Amino acid sequence: MSVFFFLGFNTVSAQAVPDTFKQKVEKLIAASPKNYSTIDDALKSEKRDTLLMGYFNELAKEANYLEGQSYALNHIGRAFRNLSQFDRAVTYHKEGLQLAKKANSIDFQVLSLNWLGVVYRRMDAIKTALDYNQEALKLAESVENPNYHIKRSINVSLNCIGNLYQTLEQYDLAIEQFTKALKLEYELNNKLGLAINYQNIGHCNELKGELEKALENYRKSLAYNEEINNDLGRVICKNSIAQIHLKQDMPNAAMVLLKPLQKKSKELGDNFITAAVFINSGWAETKLGNYTEAENLIKRGLNLAVQHNMPSTKLLAYEHLSELEAKKGNYKDALQYFKKAQDVEEEITSGTNFRYMQDVISRYEAEKKNNEIANLAKENELVRLRLRKNQTTFLVSALAIGLIASILYILHRKYQSQNEKKVLSLEQNMLRSQMNPHFLFNSLNSIKLYIINNDKKNAVHYLNKFSKLVRKILEASSQKEITLEEELETIELYMNIENIRFSNEIDFEVNIDKNIDLSQIKIPSLALQPFLENALWHGLSPKEGNKKVSLDVAHKTNGHVTITIEDNGIGRQAAHINKENRVLKRKSVGIDITKERLANFAKDYQNSFEVQIVDLFDDKGSPRGTKVEVEIPII
């Protein structure tokens, strides 16, 4: 009976598999080794052949040899990745991961997680890629006595995380990750790993504009690839070196390297590097004035990028096509390509991926600062020991410290005597900073829920609103006063973001008298937000049912405008009880600071202001909400 198995597009007969490989696989399955290195030693020469790996997978499946299946599926996935068939690669790697978990094999779980990270990175899915690589690193580092494969996997994880930092333009952080991996690869004497990390460090140098450093590291990588006879590595390095030559305005030197790579990269079947080679070749031809050939080459690279969903490569192609059309004098076409490049860049550098990475970068910075503090503490101890031995130095230091303390005391007294305007200006900055813990962090978490739920439309919608709000807050906080029109725009954005956390249950409306010109009315920046925040979190948050906030702007007298904020919440008395019952109590100073700022604002213009907070009751005397009336002068 012939054995058939499915792989990619074709159903292949076992008769197409060499007998020598069949015997090798049968022997391997009979032994059923559990670790990656043993299986890889046996199948190293055949692992890139998807036909043979498909056969191995089927036999391993029949024997319930889970580790063998995971090995085969991951290498099939790797082959599809190199062909830029990323969706199919993900499918194979995820199946390999599930089998590894079922077998409780850390070796194969780490392998699958790392390779999933690589695939998603090539798709520019930064968030997902980072999740997989961090999970792989954490799992690998949890092994007490790691084998060679686990040590290699740690280096792969560091390398992948470095690539993600590089994508986010955090080049120093990326170089740090690559350098860590480089040190570990030297310990393992893994020349392929050394080649990869020197290549990556060179790429970061290039992106930082350090072209000579980049060239040095690319050449080191090329030397290691030559030593291990790695064709793909040679193509990548030579393409990178050619790119440096192009940036150094040496197109002839670049073409010497690129010309043979066009054919070689196609033979290797890696569409990612093939597209890059064609685009760089087109760039070189542009510099040499061969515009027809340049357009042909760049578009060949672009077609590969579009066909295989490679956004970063599309961006590069559009940029060079724009440059080419400009040199040809076709400025309209140049503009169209430039706009396409902008659209792709916006897609790649979306706020979703960037915000997700900020927590990781912050944790890294915190760890870095802690290390710096520890180093400073050690240095201070050394200084203290030296001071004990040198009394003169100690006395001089004491005098210096005393002098500095005196200067600081004088400056402190001077600061305390500053006029009321400067004090209130500092309080305004304090008000802005208070919004960080109470609003910004929670808002990002709310938006993150849309991302986790794969609700891209709402995630992008609210992320745009959030970015506009933050920009308005930063702009307004630097000004003493803004127009009421600008203040209401900021409030609208603020309420939209807050409403996410209330599942859009808040009915918020703004009513403005027709005869009021909002652009002619001045108000202290960010003065209304604390009143709305109180209404939301003390009045409406604990309330069941219909939740409503209204903001009305009306003339009270010829010289004043009244801004009324009314909610149908639980009222101040019930809100106070809720606050007292909380385990964690937070003192809110936003209203007090706002009153002081309003007082200062009115005083500057020799006028008056008034803030009234009124409890509202229904016919039965039960609380039905709170009303705030802010009366400000018309300047």
Steps between C-alpha positions, in 0.01 A plus 500: 500500500631844409499776760373842393526826692396860437750785476425843363330458163589139425419152618828307484551127491742341743656338195655842420697489827851342482537165676801625693287775655220254581745277687648798685155620609384152607812465713450846648135435587592169660749682728261798550754749645335784695744788445540717192876456457484119460226520237677786323831311489323212324302713250724804457558443129130438421324752725465764226321254271126545561420176316717296736382690807139433397577128477672506841199681650255236375705209635555677833127563521423130447746414780367781726854642510410858595852644505565363151179657370587835658847492343363423153216755511725781623749441219220493243378830650851641475511411130172682436630798697804524275264491202310791663185285529454627853143384570591142417820526705296615804265202461787248507683667790182521711427133440860421596455707818183315601674163455799622704267605784324166484840327525606741779817572299666831585746448212226504238277754672786752498581417137138551390456824697820653362419409141146636536659825618722508190203450266291773663797737498534452126130584473570818707263375772722636779264439791442131420867439417616645831249286693635179347871587536464616860309184588774293337775684691319464834443128444860435388649691793287297743704185423755437779754301298440608140622282214666640189173551316344696791809722517470561126132575543577766762727667244230477235250665737743781583568547131129514414423747779790712377347500153169620646673787681667581170162510326384754760817707437633426850842429353713516818267253673516275194882507491505409870288189432715400201820551702369271778420234240840552335681429828303179553561389140876539555470272805317242285739557206194526277623672185155528345379685812804727486430579134136583573574729794780691326259551208231633736736732685617632163140567399444704818821695431372568149164625624680728748702646212828339618588367155866407565407303812223332304740405221745352752233282662352390166846387388550304824166329437596424140831344615314259731247415227786427260663278762185289549411515127157656568355614166203689647725677750737603221214649299367694800843640591594598145165671452556695823855600399366613159238709680775676696685571175181654361466723805864599450412591138704213352246339262759321283646321803147409607408355160810277500352329807131517406510371143584135586269512802190547284527147365641345819227633727230366265665157501492495881126573493499756783261763364577741782868542410429464126268800510763702689769410243280609208407829670863582586601411143237743372627765738854452362375526142317821594825650626674387182230667285362173354140590573320234296696214655465664843120510475486137384714377791322700770158389377614135502589544866171680565298221339664244729429721803133541406458133409650377826373771738828670592406857609854621580622392157200670332592821683859481370381436143257794499768734638745407225234520231416852623869594482526347149197688365630826648831452320312434177308824551166322551411688818134399500592129498772568757239653731265204456774252595598721793140494627489121464821477703344717770191277516711186539720665764193600700377140479834363623556749781144487631439628849375155604839334469688800635290539817523129568881521496519796736441285809788274397731795438395657831580178686838490331570862595396437860735202522778704341451783750502257792833363377636852467389579856672185626820597318483851645457353848818295452686806376380699800631230734842523336493878534408468870794268563736741327364790705582316822862477392524860389380749762575802285285370216224431749507856634500647149206277409316601816553867419380439144193317626433780748532758224269305273251459785511875563441574133212252491350662814523848345344373178227329701420824688496689172266241353263533796483875451395482134177680417165329479504476123807273492359282778174456312694428180678214678167378631372494142788269406418289805140475380621373162724238662212382723316380191770240433417250779127574499430501134781434252602155623142374533408641159784306336381186677148559367629541145715192546183296558388584146840385373483175699146443369632568147257791461737694274245760388415615853863469614622734226200733545552549872879500472474794258271683743734421787806634314310820413397539866854456628627752245234753603577447870872557442436808285242649737698435818779726376258792460352717772170523320325363191171568322185332627469344152836322543411394855173342383682311222736355760209409727320323214808285437541433874138384536528278192803322649347471849181360349692193379545393862125542556422278198366816327213523750553872568268735311704823473360809332620860459254789461621850407295819467486607136612855579821391673828518304715230664816621324474837680469357853818420696530239773792347694618192310362163618271669755185292433652150500508452883125572527420246227734245658316536834166461324614181328684321778317615812151562361443264208747213553302341789161575338288236327290575192493817290812718540503853366730805513411831340713812454320830430655837412276805543515877568425592861577872483664722242838445662485126585431161347367208702619148427271238656602134539214278613491125559225260608728307735459385860572840655782627717383342826484148361825556312668604827381179668633292211833677526525432875425131442783457252805309614730740313415868545636768278484866586375700203642852477395572142193711596695710753780570254248592231330748734836662578583523130161653422549751782838598364359523147217732608736706718737564208216663310361680808179304486327229699416132463276256680478121537185345645440130561131424548344171611191409294195321644182361349146566622537236771817654637727227364834599342481519120846635421734797535527832319816712476472862389819677398460872439791659313554857378487581130842644418 
